[in-house]
């Protein structure tokens, strides 16, 4: 669980950095290229890439993915026993260290925010669906529909007249739907109604409602990512401005004022109507952005951009593939996954790592030597568990060490288990954390039943107590 929380924290930071970078670049470009404000694809692609940077960390890591050298804080400084002793990653044996509590707190906060955001989305969609179902269906090819300007409608589109005081809107789920209200028919001129209808049909033709749904879901899941939210707002503005331009390209310039007046009326209606959840396609939450949009319509200046949406999305896909190839955030998960568990949880430490007098009564008795591992005393036959996933590279008898098992855990890390009474794994076996590898014994040169446990990295010994802090306790 802690590995997943660590990945969540790092992915959150990476998505914030990616979103801030993309937002800064696009805002600077839009300041020089005004037509970029009405081009939805760059803003949508930026939101997708920001969200992708968060999700990639949870995909399976590539075998050759580069790693970031991250060092998690250890509970205690490992004892020094010579120049050939090295330190592995931060230890953990299930004890909640301060940094782990931080991960748990952030994971809880993120989950709570995501649940609230998703619940609000689902509730809003439910209310919208109920509103549409309560409306009166009108024939799309009927006389009234043609009179209101419903022409070249998408296939299977539904036209609904609702009683609620709302401004017109388009939705794509579960089917393309254009909703008009009786208020619209009563308060707008026929010319304005046709302009509003054409605007909503443009939204459906461009599949903007689906894009809006995607933006809302991404913003709900990454509720903490303010750059992503800012990019989403810019994308919504571009969706609206793009539809405005499509309408204005097909209309007489003299109808611009009528179009702007229809927008103002629908905005006032949306602002004064209480208890209505659907948001008018014309309205935005920012008065400044709405004012700029009105000015853009009245100005009569249309975008002169020249760009290929296909080329833009190809570049975005290439960026996503590049991010997937790099996967720098996976390094932290790998580091945390290097944690060992105690191979003998109920055992007591009888000899620690470091220099000690030789305990065996032979020619070197009481001679000071480096004890390359740690001795864990336990009754004969006690099960020894695998402390971390790996592959068995040796299983056999080895002189004074007696029955020995060696496991390769990858990244240059190996562990050795000596003086076993019985070996339960064979060379080449893939073993998992918690699996039983053998039984405690006193084979070879030993003063009693115990497990001698060593950790090696790149050929150098490591104090096991630095990886399982409970072993360092007196």
C-alpha positions in Angstrom: 0.0 0.0 0.0 2.8 2.4 0.9 4.3 1.9 -2.6 1.0 3.0 -4.2 0.8 6.1 -1.9 4.3 7.1 -2.7 3.6 6.8 -6.4 0.4 8.9 -5.9 2.4 11.7 -4.3 5.1 11.7 -6.9 2.6 11.5 -9.8 0.7 14.4 -8.3 3.9 16.6 -8.2 4.8 15.6 -11.8 1.3 16.4 -13.1 1.5 19.8 -11.4 4.9 20.5 -13.0 3.6 19.4 -16.4 0.4 21.4 -16.2 2.2 24.6 -15.1 4.7 24.2 -17.9 2.1 23.7 -20.6 -0.1 26.5 -19.2 2.8 28.9 -19.2 3.8 28.1 -22.8 0.3 28.3 -24.2 -0.5 31.6 -22.3 2.6 33.2 -23.7 1.9 32.0 -27.2 -1.8 33.2 -27.0 -0.6 36.6 -26.0 1.2 36.9 -29.3 -1.2 34.8 -31.4 -4.7 35.9 -30.6 -6.2 33.1 -32.8 -4.9 30.5 -30.4 -7.6 31.6 -27.9 -10.3 30.2 -30.3 -8.4 27.0 -31.3 -9.6 24.3 -28.9 -7.2 21.6 -29.8 -4.0 23.0 -28.2 -5.8 23.5 -24.9 -7.5 20.1 -25.0 -4.2 18.4 -25.8 -2.5 20.3 -22.9 -5.1 19.0 -20.5 -4.8 15.4 -21.8 -1.0 15.5 -21.5 -1.2 16.9 -17.9 -3.7 14.1 -16.9 -1.5 11.5 -18.8 1.6 12.6 -16.8 -0.3 11.7 -13.6 -1.6 8.3 -14.9 1.7 7.0 -16.4 3.2 6.5 -13.0 0.7 3.7 -12.3 1.5 1.7 -15.5 3.9 -1.2 -15.4 7.5 0.1 -15.4 9.6 -0.5 -18.5 12.6 -2.7 -17.9 15.0 0.0 -19.1 13.1 3.0 -17.7 15.5 5.5 -16.3 15.4 6.0 -12.6 15.6 9.2 -10.5 18.0 8.9 -7.5 15.6 9.5 -4.6 16.6 8.8 -1.1 13.8 8.4 1.5 14.7 9.3 5.1 15.8 6.4 7.2 14.7 5.8 10.8 18.2 5.6 12.1 21.7 5.9 10.8 23.2 2.5 10.0 26.3 1.5 11.8 29.6 1.8 10.0 31.8 -1.3 9.9 34.3 -0.7 7.2 34.8 0.8 3.8 33.0 -2.1 2.1 29.7 -1.4 3.8 27.1 0.4 1.7 23.5 1.7 2.4 20.5 0.6 0.5 17.2 2.5 0.2 15.2 3.7 3.1 14.1 0.8 5.4 10.6 -0.1 6.2 9.1 -3.1 8.0 5.6 -2.0 8.4 6.3 0.8 11.0 4.7 4.1 10.0 7.6 6.7 9.8 6.8 10.4 9.5 7.2 10.5 5.8 4.9 7.5 5.5 2.2 9.3 7.6 2.6 12.2 5.1 1.8 9.8 2.2 -1.2 8.4 4.1 -2.5 11.9 4.8 -2.1 13.0 1.2 -3.7 9.8 -0.1 -6.7 10.3 2.1 -7.1 14.0 1.1 -6.8 13.1 -2.6 -9.3 10.3 -2.3 -11.8 12.5 -0.4 -11.5 15.3 -3.0 -11.8 12.9 -5.9 -14.9 11.2 -4.4 -16.6 14.6 -3.8 -15.7 15.8 -7.3 -17.0 12.6 -9.0 -20.1 12.6 -6.8 -20.9 16.2 -7.9 -20.4 15.2 -11.5 -22.7 12.2 -11.3 -25.3 14.2 -9.4 -25.3 17.0 -12.0 -25.6 14.5 -14.8 -28.5 12.8 -13.1 -30.3 16.1 -12.7 -29.6 16.9 -16.3 -30.9 13.6 -17.5 -34.1 14.0 -15.4 -34.6 17.5 -16.9 -34.3 16.2 -20.5 -36.6 13.2 -19.8 -39.3 15.5 -18.4 -39.2 17.6 -21.5 -41.4 17.4 -24.5 -39.9 15.7 -27.6 -40.2 17.6 -30.8 -39.7 16.0 -34.3 -36.3 17.0 -35.6 -37.6 17.1 -39.2 -40.9 18.8 -38.2 -42.2 22.1 -39.3 -41.5 23.8 -35.9 -37.9 22.5 -35.9 -37.3 23.9 -39.4 -38.9 27.2 -38.3 -36.5 27.4 -35.4 -33.5 26.8 -37.6 -32.8 23.1 -36.8 -31.0 22.2 -40.1 -28.3 19.7 -40.8 -28.7 18.1 -37.4 -26.5 15.2 -36.4 -28.0 11.7 -36.8 -30.2 10.4 -34.0 -30.3 13.9 -32.4 -33.2 14.6 -30.1 -35.0 18.0 -29.9 -36.5 18.6 -26.5 -38.6 21.5 -25.2 -38.4 21.9 -21.4 -40.5 24.0 -19.0 -37.6 25.0 -16.7 -36.3 28.5 -17.1 -33.0 27.7 -18.6 -30.9 28.8 -21.6 -30.5 26.4 -24.5 -27.9 23.7 -24.2 -26.6 20.6 -26.0 -25.6 17.3 -24.5 -24.2 14.2 -26.0 -24.9 11.5 -23.3 -26.6 9.2 -23.7 -27.6 10.5 -27.1 -27.1 13.9 -28.9 -29.7 16.2 -27.6 -30.6 19.8 -28.1 -32.7 21.3 -25.3 -34.8 24.5 -25.7 -36.9 26.1 -23.1 -40.3 27.8 -23.3 -38.6 30.9 -21.9 -36.3 31.0 -24.9 -39.2 30.9 -27.3 -41.0 33.6 -25.4 -38.2 36.1 -24.8 -35.9 35.8 -27.9 -36.8 36.9 -31.4 -36.9 34.3 -34.1 -33.7 35.6 -35.5 -32.0 35.2 -32.1 -33.4 31.8 -31.6 -32.0 30.6 -34.9 -28.6 32.0 -34.0 -28.7 30.2 -30.6 -29.8 26.9 -32.3 -27.0 27.1 -34.8 -24.5 27.7 -32.1 -25.7 24.5 -30.2 -25.7 22.5 -33.4 -22.1 23.5 -34.0 -21.3 22.2 -30.5 -22.9 18.8 -31.4 -21.2 18.7 -34.8 -17.8 19.3 -33.2 -18.5 16.8 -30.4 -17.9 19.6 -27.8 -20.2 18.1 -25.2 -18.0 14.9 -25.1 -14.9 17.1 -24.7 -16.6 19.0 -21.9 -17.4 15.7 -20.1 -13.8 14.6 -20.4 -12.6 17.9 -19.0 -14.9 17.7 -16.1 -13.9 14.2 -15.2 -10.2 15.0 -15.4 -10.6 18.1 -13.3 -12.6 16.1 -10.7 -10.0 13.4 -10.4 -7.1 15.9 -10.3 -8.9 18.5 -8.2 -5.7 19.7 -6.7 -4.0 20.5 -10.0 -4.8 24.2 -10.5 -2.8 24.4 -13.9 -5.1 21.6 -15.3 -8.2 23.5 -14.1 -6.9 26.7 -15.7 -6.2 24.8 -18.9 -9.7 23.3 -18.8 -11.2 26.8 -18.5 -9.2 28.0 -21.4 -10.3 25.0 -23.4 -14.0 25.8 -22.6 -13.5 29.4 -23.7 -11.9 28.1 -27.0 -14.9 25.7 -27.5 -17.3 28.6 -27.2 -15.3 31.0 -29.3 -14.8 28.4 -32.0 -18.5 27.9 -32.2 -19.1 31.7 -32.3 -16.8 31.9 -35.2 -18.4 29.1 -37.1 -21.8 30.9 -36.7 -20.5 34.3 -37.7 -18.8 32.9 -40.8 -22.2 31.8 -42.1 -24.2 34.8 -41.1 -24.7 38.3 -42.3 -22.3 40.7 -40.5 -25.4 42.8 -39.6 -26.6 40.0 -37.4 -23.7 40.2 -35.0 -25.5 42.6 -32.7 -28.5 40.3 -32.6 -26.3 37.4 -31.7 -24.5 39.3 -28.9 -27.9 40.5 -27.6 -29.2 36.9 -27.5 -26.1 35.9 -25.5 -26.6 38.7 -23.0 -30.2 37.7 -22.5 -29.4 34.0 -21.9 -26.6 35.1 -19.5 -29.0 37.2 -17.4 -31.5 34.3 -17.4 -28.9 31.8 -16.2 -27.7 34.3 -13.5 -31.2 35.0 -12.1 -32.8 31.5 -12.4 -32.4 29.7 -9.1 -32.1 25.9 -8.6 -31.3 25.1 -12.2 -28.2 22.9 -12.5 -27.7 22.9 -16.3 -25.3 25.6 -17.4 -26.0 27.5 -20.6 -23.6 26.9 -23.4 -23.2 30.6 -23.8 -22.4 31.5 -20.2 -19.1 31.3 -18.4 -18.2 31.8 -14.8 -15.9 34.7 -15.4 -17.5 38.0 -16.3 -14.2 39.2 -17.8 -14.0 36.2 -20.2 -17.7 36.7 -21.1 -17.1 40.4 -21.8 -14.1 39.6 -24.0 -16.2 37.1 -25.9 -19.0 39.7 -26.5 -16.3 42.2 -27.8 -14.9 39.5 -30.1 -18.4 38.9 -31.6 -19.1 42.6 -32.1 -15.6 43.3 -33.4 -16.1 41.1 -36.4 -12.5 39.8 -36.4 -12.4 36.1 -37.2 -9.3 33.9 -36.6 -6.8 33.7 -39.3 -5.1 30.7 -37.9 -3.6 28.1 -40.2 -3.0 24.8 -38.5 -3.8 21.1 -38.8 -5.7 19.5 -35.9 -4.3 16.1 -37.1 -0.7 17.3 -36.8 -1.4 18.8 -33.4 -2.9 15.6 -32.0 0.0 13.6 -33.6 2.5 15.8 -31.7 0.5 15.3 -28.5 0.5 11.5 -29.0 4.3 11.6 -29.6 4.6 13.6 -26.3 2.6 11.0 -24.5 4.7 8.2 -25.9 7.9 10.1 -24.9 6.6 10.5 -21.4 5.7 6.8 -21.3 9.2 5.8 -22.4 10.8 8.0 -19.7 8.5 7.2 -16.8 10.7 9.0 -14.3 8.0 8.8 -11.6 8.3 5.0 -11.5 11.7 5.3 -9.9 10.2 6.1 -6.5 7.9 3.2 -6.6 10.9 1.0 -7.3 12.8 2.5 -4.4 10.0 1.9 -2.0 9.4 -1.6 -3.3 13.0 -2.4 -2.3 11.8 -2.6 1.3 12.6 -5.8 3.2 10.5 -7.6 5.8 11.9 -9.5 8.7 12.6 -13.1 7.6 12.2 -14.3 11.2 9.7 -12.0 12.9 9.7 -13.9 16.3 13.4 -14.4 16.5 15.9 -12.5 18.7 19.1 -11.0 17.6 22.1 -12.9 19.0 24.9 -11.3 17.0 24.7 -8.0 15.1 26.5 -6.8 11.9 30.0 -5.5 12.4 33.4 -6.5 13.9 33.2 -9.2 16.7 35.3 -11.9 18.2 35.0 -15.2 16.3 32.7 -17.5 18.4 33.6 -20.9 17.0 36.3 -22.8 19.0 38.8 -23.4 16.3 42.1 -21.9 15.3 40.6 -18.4 15.0 38.6 -18.5 18.3 38.0 -14.9 19.7 39.9 -13.4 16.7 38.2 -10.2 15.7 36.5 -10.5 12.3 33.8 -8.7 10.4 30.5 -10.4 10.9 29.0 -9.8 7.4 25.4 -10.4 8.5 23.1 -10.7 11.4 22.3 -13.8 13.5 18.7 -14.5 14.5 18.1 -17.2 17.1 15.0 -19.4 16.8 14.0 -23.0 17.6 15.1 -25.6 15.1 12.5 -26.0 12.3 11.2 -22.4 12.5 10.1 -21.2 9.0 12.2 -18.6 7.3 10.3 -16.3 5.0 11.5 -14.5 1.9 11.9 -10.8 2.8 11.5 -9.5 -0.8 10.6 -10.9 -4.3 13.5 -12.4 -6.2 15.0 -15.4 -8.0 17.0 -18.2 -6.2 20.5 -18.3 -7.6 22.0 -20.9 -5.2 20.5 -23.6 -3.0 23.0 -26.1 -1.6 25.7 -26.8 1.0 28.6 -24.4 1.5 31.3 -25.4 4.0 31.1 -23.7 7.4 27.8 -22.0 6.4 26.0 -25.3 6.1 22.8 -25.4 4.1 22.6 -22.1 2.2 20.1 -20.2 0.0 21.0 -17.2 -2.1 18.3 -14.9 -3.6 18.8 -12.3 -6.3 16.4 -9.4 -5.8 17.5 -7.4 -8.9 19.4 -4.1 -9.2 22.6 -5.7 -7.8 21.0 -6.8 -4.5 21.4 -10.3 -3.2 20.6 -12.0 0.2 22.1 -15.1 1.8 20.6 -17.4 4.4 23.0 -19.8 6.1 22.9 -22.7 8.7 19.4 -23.8 7.5 18.2 -27.2 8.7 16.3 -27.7 5.4 16.1 -25.9 2.1 12.6 -25.6 0.5 13.5 -23.7 -2.7 15.7 -24.6 -5.6 18.0 -22.8 -8.0 16.0 -20.9 -10.6 12.8 -20.6 -8.5 11.0 -17.3 -8.5 10.1 -16.5 -4.9 7.7 -13.9 -3.5 7.8 -11.9 -0.3 6.5 -13.9 2.6 7.1 -17.3 0.9 8.9 -20.0 3.0 12.5 -20.6 1.8 13.7 -23.0 4.5 13.8 -24.0 8.1 16.1 -22.7 10.9 18.9 -25.1 11.8 22.5 -25.4 13.0 24.3 -26.9 10.0 27.9 -26.0 9.3 29.8 -24.3 12.0 27.2 -22.9 14.4 26.9 -22.6 18.2 23.1 -23.3 18.1 20.0 -23.1 15.9 19.9 -19.7 14.2 19.6 -18.0 10.9 22.6 -16.1 9.5 21.3 -13.4 7.2 23.4 -11.3 4.8 22.5 -8.6 2.3 24.9 -7.7 -0.6 24.7 -4.9 -3.0 27.1 -4.9 -6.0 29.3 -7.3 -4.1 29.5 -5.3 -0.9 27.9 -6.2 2.4 25.0 -4.2 3.9 23.8 -4.2 7.5 20.4 -5.9 7.5 19.3 -3.8 10.4 19.4 -0.7 8.1 16.7 -2.3 6.1 14.6 -3.8 9.0 15.0 -1.3 11.8 13.4 -3.6 14.4 16.6 -5.8 14.2 18.6 -2.9 15.5 16.7 -2.8 18.8 18.7 -4.2 21.8 
